[in-house]
Amino acid sequence: MTEAIRGFWVASATPLAADGSVDSARLAAHAKQLFSKGVDGVVLFGTTGEGTSFNVGERVATIEAMLKAGVAPERIGIGGGFPAITDSIALTRAALGLGLRHVLLLPPYFDRSVTPEGIEDAFAAIIDGVADDRLRASLYHIPQVSGVAIPTKVAANLRKRYGKQVAGLKDSSGDFKQFQAFRAAAPELAITVGNEPDIARAIAAGGAGTICGMANIVPELVKGMFDGKDVEARMQAAADAVVKTPSLVATLKAILAAQTGDTGWLRVRPPLRALSDGAALKRSLDALMVPAIA
């Protein structure tokens, strides 16, 4: 098993059954399809996967179903961020017990007045509470969504305190200077980026790869960036087409429905609202794939 998330990982969308529960069979099929296109692993229940809408039990049951479907545990990461530290501890212990090692940890969100020391205390409480050397946690920095940033000093301190148990950091700020600051402060951390147009230059600057949402719908473009293809402009155009919509998640799912012909992908959990048609965006993305990426 790898010590940290490296390479090409996808922040997977979460398909839902008609009753609103996770459609684990569709999710496993989606993961296997992504693997066939060069993806190394999938992270479940992150931002793209509507993670904050699913409780501990639902996430654990989904891991169990994915493993039963034949997805290897080393190719699964799990979003483990909750406002309640005890929930993060419970999920992480369960995931480790099922053979996973990679857990993405948000700082507890909602209270946006916390100090850097408080953020470090929260992460430390999770790691101490889990008390398992198998853990390979990645800190998850997405302040524009969570409302709580991870200071570079906190990332560096946690790596010094816990060594390989704090294996990496996912920077989804979209600010390349922030990525560089994390690299400078904690060079031992495997730092992945979530902003797809930054993948190639992040890798060139010592980054570990990506965990990104756009790869749900354009994995070929992301793979092209790893392979040194000149696709940054196309990747930026694809990301702009999706990110500028009212709901990134609902839009990704609508495009998946159009790509697969499976309307089940349209379902989202409240407070999100489903989009009725992703066909127009699908056509725009198809146009970006021409000429083909070889």
TARA-V340198 format. One line per field, one symbol per residue. ss: DSSP state (H for helix, E for strand, L for the rest). phi: phi as a letter, one per 30 degrees, with the letter a starting at -180 (. if undefined). psi: psi as a letter, one per 30 degrees, with the letter a starting at -180 (. if undefined). Layout:
ss->???
phi->???
psi->???
This chain:
ss->LLLLLLEEEEELLLLELLLLLELHHHHHHHHHHHHLLLLLEEEELLLLLLHHHLLHHHHHHHHHHHHHLLLLHHHEEEELLLLLHHHHHHHHHHHHHLLLLEEEEELLLLLLLLLHHHHHHHHHHHHHHHLLLLLEEEEEELHHHHLLLLLHHHHHHHHHHHHHHEEEEEELLLLHHHHHHHHHHLLLLEEEELLHHHHHHHHHLLLLEEEELHHHLLHHHHHHHHLLLLLHHHHHHHHHHHHLLLLHHHHHHHHHHHHHLLHHHHLLLLLLLLLLLLHHHHHHHHHHLLLLLL
phi->.ddadbjcccdddcdbdddjddddddddddddddedcjddabccidddchedcbdeedddddeedddddjddddcbcbdcdbdcdddddddddddddcjdbcbccddecjdccddeddddedddddddddhbdddbdcdccbddcdibdcdeddeddddddchddcdaacccdicdddeddddddbddddccccdedcedddddcjdckbbbdddecbeddddddddiddbedddddddddcddddbedddedddedddcicdedddbceddcdcdacdddedddedddcdddc
psi->klflklbjkkjkljkklfgflkieeeeeeeeeeeefggkelkkkhaefghefgkleeeeeeeeeeeeefgkkefgklkkgklekeeeeeeeeeeeefgflfjkkjlkklejgglleeeeeeeeeeeeeeehjffkikkkjjiffeffjljkeeeeeeeeeefbffieakjjgfgjfeeeeeeeeeiffkjjlkfjeffeefeefgglfbljleffefhfeeeeeeeggligeeeeeeeeefeeglejeeeeeeeeeeeefgjffffklkkglkkkfkgeeeeeeeeefgklkj.
